[in-house]
Amino acid sequence: MTAIMKNMTVMVLLIATVFSCNQGPSLQTYFVDNQEKANFLAVDVPLSMLNIDKMQLTDDQRDAYESIQKLNMLAYKMKPDNVIEYQEKLVEVTAILSDPKYEELMRGGNPEEGQFIVKFLGDEDDVEEFIVFGNIDGKGFAVVRVVGNDMNPGKIVTLASALDKSTIDDSQLSQFKEFFK
């Protein structure tokens, strides 16, 4: 009887493991798979780059700041000789972001100056990841992942006002800006 229980337990664990694994592509694997490829630029942005004086933050702003772990950026630059590959990569990333697990928060822009979509992964009060996807026709696209624990969209918005008062060290962002010139 003990052997049967042991076998049943192992079977249940194996089945649970198989069904809990996400078989589809994820944004994280897309980043990892493409960060070293030609025409892509990957940048990890440390929070220290924001130069925010934590003593000047409100409680909500401090909670938001402390809930963010890292920012990752991945961009693809379109050139005359890679239009087909650009379209393939664009279809690939938009397919990943069309997964219902990524809930849309907002969208904006226009085709001439660029369009963007903000999505999130997790619950509305406990966001694991914010995703900003932007595309400028004829130039390329970029995806920014804001990864954290227990991020709250309302508190993150209050943090944006604190960014107005900070002096952002754009040494890493400058290569991102130059990439699209």
DAURMO-V965362 format. One record per run of one state. SS is the DSSP state (hx for helix, st for strand, lp for the rest). FROM is the first residue (numbers start at 1). LEN is the number of residues. If there is no record, write none. Layout:
ss:SS from:FROM len:LEN
ss:SS from:FROM len:LEN
This chain:
ss:lp from:1 len:1
ss:hx from:2 len:19
ss:lp from:21 len:6
ss:hx from:27 len:8
ss:lp from:35 len:5
ss:st from:40 len:6
ss:lp from:46 len:1
ss:hx from:47 len:4
ss:lp from:51 len:3
ss:hx from:54 len:3
ss:lp from:57 len:2
ss:hx from:59 len:9
ss:st from:68 len:10
ss:lp from:78 len:2
ss:hx from:80 len:18
ss:lp from:98 len:4
ss:st from:102 len:9
ss:lp from:111 len:3
ss:st from:114 len:10
ss:lp from:124 len:2
ss:st from:126 len:11
ss:lp from:137 len:3
ss:st from:140 len:12
ss:lp from:152 len:1
ss:hx from:153 len:11
ss:lp from:164 len:7
ss:hx from:171 len:9
ss:lp from:180 len:2
